[in-house]
């Protein structure tokens, strides 16, 4: 289906695997295109309730493939034409997206992880703001998400010094949600995805939407967004199931509808 990603749906979860292990899953124009298309397909598939993005082999994603970088390259145009469409597909997706960071996430690979809703990491994973080492600025939405996740001061520190952040340190600063052992990695990622898949998917999407809007809304505007979102959520099957299960004193069985 795709040249540079593997796509598989299991247990209501779409597993999207960057598949250029010989380059540590470095981005090319084709990988940008394939990843965006895969996210779009999962967003439109009613059987999918969670997306997991990970990397084949030892790395999550090492960033842009420097083998394709030329002296006359317009880096801004590369971002506009290749990265932005991919990132906007991720942003538009109202289903939870998990970055399963199995190894190094460097440069634009770190940006990709930041653009996802959750980050879980292997104990062998690491994060590197590699841009500064080649005289560039963190891009692909990196500096939009990073301070929102870990705060301004720590974001500036990581971006300016470009030092490797271990999985343990990433957990300590709030960059990742969980760190899993290498031996149980695949099982633990599946369990995390399954946990998300059992939630009321429409409500999760509305939570994502309102959290994004909170950064640019006045309090009065946001209260109206509250009302609009709750009206939508209140009409879902999952809301009715939640109320009924409470009355019947049992665990709810959400269907994502």
Buried (B, 14 or more C-beta within 10 A) or exposed (E): EBEBBBBEBEEBBBBBBBBBBEBBBBBBBBBBBBBBBBBBBBBEBEEBBBBBBBBBBEBBBBBBBEEEEEEEEEEEEBBEEBBBBBBBBBBEBBBBBBBBBBBBBBBBBBBBBBBBBBBBBBBBBBBBBBBBEEEEEBBBBBBBBBBBBBEEEBBEBBBEEBEEBBBEBBBEBEBBBBBBEEEEBBEBBBEBBBEBBBBBBBBBBBBBBBEEEEEEBEEEEBEEBEEEBBEBBEEBEBBEBBEEBEEEEEEBEBBBE
